[in-house]
Amino acid sequence: KFENDLELVSNPALVWRVGDAEKAVDLRRIRRVFPGPFVNYLSRFLLAYDAGSRAYWRECSAEIPLVWDEKKVKRKRATQLAAFAASVEQGLGTYAEKCTTESGDLGSTPTLGVRQLLSLLKSRYGGAPDAPRQLALCFALLEPKLQPNDAIASLAAASENATVSSITVLDAGSLATSDPEAVGRLSAATLPPPALFPGRNSLGAKLAAPRLQPTGRVVGFRIGERGCGYDQKSPPDVSVARVAGQELATVGRARVAKDGSLEGVDVLAAPGALDFGAGVDELVIDVAPPRDNSECGAVASVVPILEYELAGVSILDGKFGYTTAQALDVQLPFYDKSIEILRAPRAEAAVANAGLGDDRPPPTAARWAPRDASSTSL
């Protein structure tokens, strides 16, 4: 059954070479790293892209009598494909050895052989039509801990060469600040570099600063001017009105320091009572006056701490070299100390095909063996 297989693995034109049969790697070690679906996919990849494998496939087709019907042809080709896949599996032994121990467990460098194999395949076939995408799909069949994720993303990017097209806010978050100007001081948001150019941040998409918008809710108060002349036994009320001239409503009580100045505000109102909607920008906040502030002459004041949420992030330049296989979480630069993160916002970018990828049609096994032209299974 595997007579052709033995001829195949000794053929110097093929990418796979197996030496002394006595030195062959235990199949258990090979299968611990390279499962059946991977071997089958790689076998088909070689039949399409490797010159020696294509020659072998043509020779095998010559063994099939012209009088056979399609059913017999398919059965024979399936047997030949199984023999070819068996030789491919044996050829993976060199790489499996570098990933596993003699007992068949994963070793201290479980991805070493995988990366070397991918590097070899990429160097030999990476320039062929659709080959990068096919290799990415193939190596994605390995178990997650063995997948060279960065290399897979790079291969997919070489095929797609996509551009960042949109940004979606997954969670608007909750940010608090009493300094509205801090919202305008934010730096630009960032994205990971394109998978096609790993580590090259300068080639990544250019984003604007995050756009924040007030939710209309007040989450607390801070002291603006401390004032003086207050009595710790009779702390002043803090009241709020939506607009000037409207009746004030008590929402909190200030804390008085030993020197008679104000040092903080305790909120007494229920959270719903501090939701002012669009009128939050026109709030009037009043602090009950002290009996005597002649010592400092200053009037105490209280500033609201407003809640903001992420409204969006604009794309200035989507660049290229991205892939749908790449995680594109937007990095939001909330570094200003006057902004408190109550719940971190989250946003992610999506990419779109910019028409710059490799759209050449991939080769097929049928191209190299005309007897397979009517078959959809090989």
Phi, psi and omega per residue, in radians:
K1 nan -0.629 -3.057
F2 -1.886 0.449 3.127
E3 -1.051 -0.760 3.139
N4 -1.159 -0.544 3.135
D5 -1.066 -0.764 -3.130
L6 -1.133 -0.657 3.090
E7 -1.174 -0.649 -3.102
L8 -1.098 -0.862 -3.029
V9 -1.249 -0.265 3.114
S10 -1.689 -0.025 -3.117
N11 -1.337 2.034 -3.084
P12 -1.152 -0.247 -3.140
A13 -1.351 -0.277 -3.081
L14 -1.518 2.703 3.105
V15 -1.241 -0.447 -3.103
W16 -1.646 2.241 3.055
R17 -2.314 2.251 3.081
V18 -2.010 2.267 -3.102
G19 -1.448 -2.399 -3.126
D20 -0.993 2.221 -3.123
A21 -1.026 -0.521 -3.121
E22 -1.212 -0.350 -3.136
K23 -1.710 0.149 -3.124
A24 -1.076 2.504 -3.129
V25 -1.319 2.472 3.119
D26 -1.002 2.299 -3.118
L27 -1.050 -0.489 3.132
R28 -1.099 -0.631 3.106
R29 -1.220 -0.703 3.139
I30 -1.128 -0.802 -3.073
R31 -1.281 -0.322 3.057
R32 -1.163 -0.534 -3.105
V33 -1.751 -0.791 -3.032
F34 -1.984 1.685 -3.104
P35 -1.263 2.952 -3.102
G36 -0.913 -0.844 3.135
P37 -1.013 -0.634 3.106
F38 -1.148 -0.809 -3.120
V39 -1.075 -0.745 3.141
N40 -1.116 -0.750 -3.127
Y41 -1.148 -0.759 3.140
L42 -1.115 -0.656 3.123
S43 -1.068 -0.784 3.130
R44 -1.178 -0.619 3.090
F45 -1.065 -0.780 -3.128
L46 -1.160 -0.624 3.114
L47 -1.132 -0.459 -3.130
A48 -1.568 -0.543 -2.956
Y49 -2.033 -0.382 -3.063
D50 -1.654 2.234 -3.073
A51 -1.064 -0.800 -3.136
G52 -1.114 -0.693 3.126
S53 -1.166 -0.662 3.111
R54 -1.129 -0.709 3.119
A55 -1.086 -0.754 3.089
Y56 -1.026 -0.758 -3.086
W57 -1.146 -0.651 3.090
R58 -1.150 -0.753 3.135
E59 -1.070 -0.694 3.134
C60 -1.132 -0.627 -3.123
S61 -1.156 -0.470 -3.137
A62 -1.195 -0.306 -3.138
E63 -1.362 -0.227 -3.038
I64 -1.570 2.123 3.135
P65 -1.047 2.466 -3.127
L66 -1.141 -0.362 -3.072
V67 -1.463 -0.118 -3.122
W68 -1.210 2.544 3.062
D69 -1.437 3.020 -3.051
E70 -1.069 -0.619 -3.123
K71 -1.084 -0.772 3.122
K72 -1.187 -0.661 3.123
V73 -1.080 -0.802 -3.132
K74 -1.066 -0.718 -3.135
R75 -1.127 -0.751 -3.138
K76 -1.171 -0.729 -3.131
R77 -1.167 -0.596 3.096
A78 -1.125 -0.680 3.094
T79 -1.148 -0.742 3.111
Q80 -1.149 -0.659 3.114
L81 -1.151 -0.677 3.106
A82 -1.089 -0.708 3.116
A83 -1.136 -0.727 3.125
F84 -1.128 -0.761 3.138
A85 -1.098 -0.604 3.112
A86 -1.120 -0.667 3.124
S87 -1.227 -0.642 3.083
V88 -1.086 -0.752 3.141
E89 -1.057 -0.762 3.107
Q90 -1.101 -0.651 3.141
G91 -1.152 -0.337 3.122
L92 -1.374 -0.111 -3.087
G93 -1.005 -0.721 -3.123
T94 -0.995 -0.681 -3.103
Y95 -1.413 -0.608 3.116
A96 -1.144 -0.594 3.119
E97 -1.015 -0.605 -3.091
K98 -1.393 -0.145 -3.117
C99 -1.858 -0.303 -2.979
T100 -2.245 2.893 3.020
T101 -1.606 2.994 -3.139
E102 -1.108 -0.433 3.134
S103 -1.410 -0.107 3.108
G104 1.714 -0.004 3.105
D105 -1.493 2.809 3.078
L106 -1.144 2.415 -3.109
G107 -1.540 -2.897 -3.101
S108 -1.294 -0.359 3.094
T109 -2.189 1.226 -2.984
P110 -1.160 -0.329 -3.126
T111 -1.796 0.000 -3.060
L112 -1.030 -0.946 -3.130
G113 -1.125 -0.627 3.124
V114 -1.080 -0.798 -3.123
R115 -1.167 -0.656 3.119
Q116 -1.149 -0.699 3.107
L117 -1.107 -0.809 -3.137
L118 -1.106 -0.693 3.113
S119 -1.069 -0.723 3.123
L120 -1.118 -0.839 -3.112
L121 -1.116 -0.687 -3.140
K122 -1.137 -0.721 -3.121
S123 -1.173 -0.571 -3.081
R124 -1.484 -0.647 -2.983
Y125 -2.169 -0.001 -3.015
G126 -1.086 -0.373 -3.128
G127 -1.578 -0.051 -3.114
A128 -1.384 2.727 -3.132
P129 -0.982 2.217 3.047
D130 1.163 0.016 -3.089
A131 -1.092 -0.771 3.138
P132 -0.984 -0.756 -3.141
R133 -1.143 -0.725 3.134
Q134 -1.107 -0.699 3.103
L135 -1.158 -0.667 3.101
A136 -1.081 -0.765 3.122
L137 -1.127 -0.691 -3.124
C138 -1.096 -0.884 -3.066
F139 -1.311 -0.247 3.031
A140 -1.285 -0.156 3.100
L141 -1.445 -0.161 3.063
L142 -1.296 2.788 3.105
E143 -1.150 2.626 -2.991
P144 -0.883 -0.722 -3.076
K145 -1.201 -0.272 -3.130
L146 -1.795 -0.139 -3.100
Q147 -1.296 2.273 3.020
P148 -1.407 1.405 -2.938
N149 -0.999 -0.732 -3.124
D150 -1.120 -0.708 3.137
A151 -1.202 -0.662 3.107
I152 -1.103 -0.778 3.124
A153 -1.095 -0.683 3.130
S154 -1.121 -0.701 3.110
L155 -1.138 -0.759 3.122
A156 -1.101 -0.662 3.131
A157 -1.159 -0.636 3.114
A158 -1.096 -0.519 3.135
S159 -1.462 -0.778 -3.057
E160 -1.458 -0.788 -3.078
N161 0.856 0.886 -3.032
A162 -1.469 2.873 3.116
T163 -2.029 2.626 3.091
V164 -1.223 2.134 -3.005
S165 -1.969 -0.432 -3.108
S166 -2.779 2.793 3.083
I167 -2.280 2.242 -3.114
T168 -1.948 2.306 3.067
V169 -1.444 1.991 3.138
L170 -1.443 -0.625 3.125
D171 -2.552 2.052 -3.105
A172 -1.164 -0.322 3.088
G173 1.236 -3.002 3.132
S174 -2.563 2.017 -3.120
L175 -2.147 2.526 -3.091
A176 -2.249 2.382 3.061
T177 -2.757 2.587 3.047
S178 -1.756 0.063 -3.108
D179 -2.053 1.637 -3.117
P180 -0.994 -0.484 -3.135
E181 -1.192 -0.405 3.126
A182 -1.100 -0.515 3.133
V183 -1.110 -0.553 -3.138
G184 -1.527 -0.037 -3.129
R185 -1.712 0.076 -3.073
L186 -1.172 2.517 3.076
S187 -1.406 3.018 -3.141
A188 -1.181 2.489 3.013
A189 -1.256 2.810 -3.103
T190 -2.366 2.852 3.068
L191 -2.231 2.764 3.026
P192 -1.044 2.702 3.106
P193 -1.136 2.766 3.109
P194 -1.007 2.497 3.131
A195 -1.063 -0.434 3.130
L196 -1.255 -0.389 3.139
F197 -2.256 1.148 -3.064
P198 -1.036 2.374 3.105
G199 1.439 -0.075 -3.094
R200 -1.794 1.408 -3.075
N201 -1.058 -0.522 -3.099
S202 -1.152 -0.313 -3.135
L203 -1.653 0.038 -3.126
G204 -1.348 2.909 3.118
A205 -1.061 2.558 3.132
K206 -1.739 2.182 -3.126
L207 -2.044 2.735 3.059
A208 -1.464 3.064 3.058
A209 -1.191 2.602 3.111
P210 -1.017 2.469 3.057
R211 -1.660 2.066 3.107
L212 -1.854 2.593 3.083
Q213 -2.376 2.515 3.131
P214 -1.224 2.491 3.108
T215 -1.509 -0.210 -3.082
G216 1.637 -0.051 -3.110
R217 -1.751 2.489 3.017
V218 -1.769 2.177 -3.078
V219 -1.783 -0.064 3.128
G220 2.950 -3.033 3.136
F221 -2.428 2.643 3.015
R222 -2.254 2.761 3.140
I223 -1.362 2.225 3.045
G224 -1.518 -1.148 3.054
E225 -1.937 2.223 -3.019
R226 -1.252 -0.512 -3.117
G227 1.153 -2.872 3.121
C228 -2.886 3.004 3.066
G229 1.480 0.192 -3.133
Y230 -1.551 2.741 -3.124
D231 -1.879 2.215 -3.132
Q232 -1.070 -0.484 -3.129
K233 -1.370 -0.294 3.139
S234 -2.336 1.219 -3.115
P235 -1.124 2.553 -3.078
P236 -1.340 2.615 3.042
D237 -1.372 2.624 3.015
V238 -1.951 2.164 -3.073
S239 -2.126 2.716 -3.090
V240 -2.325 2.479 2.986
A241 -2.236 2.517 -3.116
R242 -1.130 -0.718 3.122
V243 -2.444 2.818 3.125
A244 -1.031 2.413 3.131
G245 1.591 -0.263 3.126
Q246 -1.420 2.653 -3.119
E247 -1.088 2.351 -3.136
L248 -1.351 2.538 3.077
A249 -2.124 2.275 -3.135
T250 -1.240 2.216 -3.121
V251 -2.128 -0.184 -3.107
G252 -2.949 -3.137 3.138
R253 -2.411 2.312 -3.118
A254 -1.336 2.647 3.042
R255 -1.724 2.370 -3.062
V256 -1.839 2.285 3.095
A257 -1.400 2.979 -3.111
K258 -1.077 -0.513 -3.122
D259 -1.471 0.097 3.098
G260 1.543 -0.002 3.083
S261 -1.601 2.924 3.137
L262 -1.562 2.483 -3.099
E263 -2.205 -0.056 3.137
G264 3.046 3.065 -3.130
V265 -2.341 2.257 3.008
D266 -1.679 2.145 -3.130
V267 -1.384 2.269 -3.131
L268 -1.896 -0.419 -3.075
A269 -1.299 2.650 3.048
A270 -1.164 2.645 -3.107
P271 -0.920 -0.690 -3.124
G272 -1.110 -0.473 -3.131
A273 -1.295 -0.199 -3.119
L274 -1.843 0.306 3.074
D275 -1.734 1.866 -3.027
F276 -1.865 0.075 3.085
G277 1.019 -2.446 -3.090
A278 -1.180 -0.288 -3.112
G279 -1.455 0.106 -3.075
V280 -1.119 -0.452 -3.126
D281 -1.332 -0.204 -3.085
E282 -1.953 0.292 -3.087
L283 -1.051 2.504 3.012
V284 -2.000 2.095 -3.097
I285 -1.997 2.284 -3.085
D286 -2.155 2.440 3.047
V287 -2.021 2.243 3.131
A288 -0.978 2.373 -3.075
P289 -1.298 2.734 3.086
P290 -1.375 2.964 3.082
R291 -1.188 -0.630 -3.099
D292 -2.667 2.065 3.088
N293 -2.057 0.430 -3.108
S294 -1.156 -0.368 -3.105
E295 -1.129 -0.624 -3.129
C296 -2.069 -0.424 3.138
G297 1.278 0.045 -3.119
A298 -1.604 2.559 3.094
V299 -1.744 2.170 -3.133
A300 -1.144 2.551 3.102
S301 -2.453 2.692 3.138
V302 -2.214 2.388 -3.117
V303 -1.974 2.360 3.133
P304 -1.314 2.540 3.003
I305 -1.730 1.939 -3.047
L306 -1.622 2.594 3.065
E307 -1.617 2.363 3.073
Y308 -2.116 2.791 3.055
E309 -2.382 2.799 -3.137
L310 -1.339 2.122 3.126
A311 -1.626 -0.500 -3.134
G312 2.851 3.034 3.086
V313 -2.400 2.210 -3.125
S314 -1.548 2.566 3.091
I315 -1.667 2.131 3.097
L316 -1.551 -0.674 3.126
D317 -2.685 1.980 -3.080
G318 -1.256 -0.275 -3.116
K319 0.935 -2.854 -3.105
F320 -2.522 3.048 3.112
G321 1.651 0.147 3.139
Y322 -1.605 2.977 3.134
T323 -2.563 2.685 3.088
T324 -1.189 -0.292 3.122
A325 -1.412 -0.038 -3.045
Q326 -1.725 2.338 3.045
A327 -1.307 2.179 -3.057
L328 -2.191 1.192 3.046
D329 -1.371 2.277 -3.127
V330 -1.324 2.264 3.081
Q331 -1.548 2.055 -3.048
L332 -1.779 2.168 -2.975
P333 -1.564 1.198 3.118
F334 -1.585 1.234 -3.077
Y335 -1.721 -0.214 -3.110
D336 -1.116 2.186 -3.075
K337 -1.141 -0.327 -3.138
S338 -1.448 -0.055 3.100
I339 -1.896 2.138 3.117
E340 -1.768 2.300 3.129
I341 -1.598 1.887 3.091
L342 -1.470 -0.684 3.018
R343 -2.545 2.147 -3.010
A344 -1.170 2.250 3.053
P345 -1.234 2.735 3.095
R346 -2.398 2.428 3.089
A347 -2.555 2.630 3.107
E348 -2.377 2.670 -3.126
A349 -1.751 2.646 3.026
A350 -2.060 2.660 -3.121
V351 -2.025 2.786 3.115
A352 -2.384 2.637 3.108
N353 -1.177 2.159 -3.127
A354 -1.655 0.114 3.141
G355 1.336 0.284 -3.113
L356 -1.900 0.033 -3.135
G357 -1.357 3.093 3.135
D358 -1.454 1.876 -3.094
D359 -1.830 0.292 3.069
R360 -1.168 2.409 -3.122
P361 -1.162 2.465 3.141
P362 -1.282 2.706 3.063
P363 -1.269 2.818 3.099
T364 -2.261 2.759 3.103
A365 -1.095 -0.541 -3.122
A366 -1.110 -0.506 3.139
R367 -1.106 -0.592 -3.080
W368 -1.628 -0.253 3.105
A369 -2.394 1.642 -3.047
P370 -0.956 -0.419 3.138
R371 -1.111 -0.332 -3.124
D372 -1.604 0.035 -3.010
A373 -1.079 -0.524 -3.121
S374 -1.603 0.013 -3.077
S375 -1.730 2.383 3.103
T376 -1.777 0.006 -3.031
S377 -1.749 -0.204 -3.114
L378 -2.120 nan nan
